[in-house]
Amino acid sequence: AGQTAADSGAYAVTMIAVENVFGNIIAHSAPTRALAVLSINGHLKATTTCEQELQFMQVSESGMVLISGGNAGLLTFRNTQDLTCIRTIDLSRHGAIRCMVVAPEQQDIILATGDGALHVVTDPEKRADTVANRLEETFIGM
């Protein structure tokens, strides 16, 4: 049968997130920097080792992207099914990423870093689509 989380041994889980499409659980172990995707039944689906100890992780509304950040100041976007890295944004010159929140409509991520600063990371395509949709809604009624 398939491997389960218990069979894999050394996952001292320090953080979890739930992917809402298939109900998978994403677990992080700070001591080993391991990241794993597990089914709701505990079957191990994918693993990887993070470049840093994570301070936060959140699954996007679509359920397809894991957004994480941590001690090395890297904001990372991963596929939630196999944990492949989609993109990494290096904010290390500002210190560790301490916390984050994803704004409504998922077009902005607001971060706090070790140097005490707040940063806004924006998806320009999503922002442009939102503006275009609002303009269209405004002028259709005129």
N, C-alpha and C positions, 0 to 999 in steps of 0.2 A: 504494500500500500504506500501512499505518499507520505512524505516526511511531515511531521507536525512541529509546532513551535517547541513542545516539550522535548522532542527528539533532538532538536538542533542544539540543545545544551545551554550555552552561556548567554542567554538574553536576559539581562537585568533591565527590564523595561523601565525607562524614566519618562517617556512621553508617548502619547498615542493620538491618532487622528482617524476618523472614519471616512471612507470614500463612499459616497451615497449612490453610485450607480449599481455596483455589484455587492455592496455591503462589506467590502474588504476592510481590514484593520491595518493601519500602517503604524509600526512600532519603532521607536528609537531607543537605543541603549547608549547612554552618555559615556560610560567607562570604555566601551569598545568602539564607539562611533558607528555601530552597526545600525542599518535601517532595513526593515523587513516588511513585506506585504504578506498578510495572512488572511485566509478565508475566515468567515465567521465561525467555522468549525475548527480553526486552529491549524489548517494545512498551510505550510510555507509555500508561497508562490514565487517570491523573488527576494533577493537580498543584495545589498551593496554596502560599501563602507563610505561614510561621509568624510569630506575633507576637514570637518570641524565638528566639535560638540555642538549640538543644536540647542538654541534657546527657545525657539518656537517652531511650529509647523502647522499649516492649515491647508485643507483641501479646497480647491476652487469650487464655485457653485456648480460647474459642469461635472465635477467629480473626476476630471481627467488630469488635473495638474496639482501636484503637491508643492506648496510654497514654503520654503524654510530659510532660516537664518541662524547664525550662531557666533561663537567666540572668535572666529577668524575674520568676521566682517563680510562674509559672503552671503548674498541673497540668491538662493538657488530654486529653480523651477524644474520639477521632475515629472515624468509620466507616472501616474499612480498604478499602472498595471505591472510595469517591469522595472520601475525606478531609474530608467535612463535619464540622464541630464539633458534637459531641453535648452536651458540657458543659465548662466551664472553672471551676476552683477557684483563686481568687487567694490565694496565700500570699506575695505580694511584700513584705509588712511584715517577713518573716523572711529576706529576701534570696533569692538564687538557689537553685533546687532543685539540689543537687549530685549526688544519687544516690537510687535507690529500689529496693525489692524488693516483689514481690507475694506475699503470704502464701499458704500452701496453701488450697485451696478458693476462692481469688480474692475473698475478702470483705474483706480489709484490704490497704492499701498503706502501707508504712512508708517515710517520706522523711527525708532529711537536708537541712537548709537552710543557707544561708550564715551564719546567726547561731549555728551549732553545735548547733541543737536537732534532736531527732527528733520527727516527727509521724506519727500514725496516722490514715489516712483510711479510714473504714468505710462499707460499703454496708449501711444498716440493714435493708433488705428481705432481703438475703442472710443477714445475721446472724440475723434472726428466723426465717427458714426453717430454718436449721441448728439452732437451739435447738429449734424445734418437732419436727423430725425426730428429734433425739437424745432428746427427752422421749418421743416416741411409741415409739421403739425400746426405751427403758428400761422403760416400763410395759406393753408388750405381753407381755413374758415373765413378768410377775408373776401 
